[in-house]
Amino acid sequence: MLYFARAFYLWLLLLIPVILIGYALIRRGRRKRVRRFGDEALVSALMPHWSSAKGWWRTVLFCLGFFCFVVGMARPLLGAKLVERETKGAEIMICLDVSNSMLAQDYSPDRLSRAKLAISRIVDRLQGDRIGLIIFAGSSFVQLPITTDYVSAKMFLNSISTESVPVQGTAIGDAIMTAAKSFSVQSEKSRAIIVITDGENHEDDAVEAAKQVASTGILVFTVGVGSLQGQPIPKDGDLMKDKDGNIVVTRLDEETLKRIASVGNGAYVHAGNEEFGLNPILDEIRKLEDERFNSTVFEEYDEQYMYFFAAALFFFVLEMLIGERRAKRRLFE
């Protein structure tokens, strides 16, 4: 399987037809000027050593060299073989609230940014565990399927904002059910859901959802984000207001989150500015029996760029050695 580590360089290949068309237009303009100067056949006879074909040969060789150089810059890799890899650990689905209330600034710089930072740090601690990411507001969807690709997990995490889910609200129960359906078929024992939210559930019965999920052996942990006294929500340089013009204040609903964690056989943690709460939850998950996972992956990628650079050098040198004059004698004359 061929894979390009820097595939964005391949866009430069679009310059090749531009070069060929540009050279053809230059040649056409040159012929027009020759016709204005005099008879084309006569002018050609006055320049017996100039070769029209060699100009095209040089252009084609330059394009071949440029093609090989660009492909080399894109770093082509070849997967040498498929490898069956076994890992041990837990499967963790994180449900992250991305509703507008997560923009409240009782954490620095705001609730959502602080939660994303905490998740990123937890990903750095994972060793063989699988992680998935659900984002939710008025609805929920899988942002990252369950995986051991921690680099991709961080990339997906960085792209999350309150605009990631178009429907506003806080449907915690829907997020829990979505997460429960997203575990792999291999997983049977070590499965955990971590819900990170301010707990202001307006859409469904999150406690009942946690109870159903817990009956299948999945643990449900909750992390409460926000302050009990409440905080206004910034919006477009001002504060969010309701239809009556009153400033909207978002408060942490600890009671709901505690009930979700209780029926989910997990634990509730109130997020702090220093210790957000994911570390103690991860320590609890680590106490579970490790699950064994088998996956088939490509391993031992072989770098191929040097061959393309060598070919590019060959074509560039050959292009420079070909002049525009006809050879004085032909081969096998």
Secondary structure, 3 states (H helix, E strand, C coil): CEEECCHHHHHHHHHHHHHHHHHHHHHHHHHHHHHHHCCHHHHHHHCCCECHHHHHHHHHHHHHHHHHHHHHHCCEEEEEEEEEEEEEECEEEEEEECCHHHHCCCCCCCHHHHHHHHHHHHHHHCCCCEEEEEEECCCEEEEEEEECCHHHHHHHHHCCCCCCCCCCCCCHHHHHHHHHCCCCCCCCCCEEEEEEECCCCCCCCHHHHHHHHHCCCCEEEEEECCCCCCEECEECCEECECCCCCECEECCCHHHHHHHHHHCCCCEEECCCCCCCHHHHHHHHHCCCCEEEEEEEEEEEEECHHHHHHHHHHHHHHHHHCCCECCCCCCCC
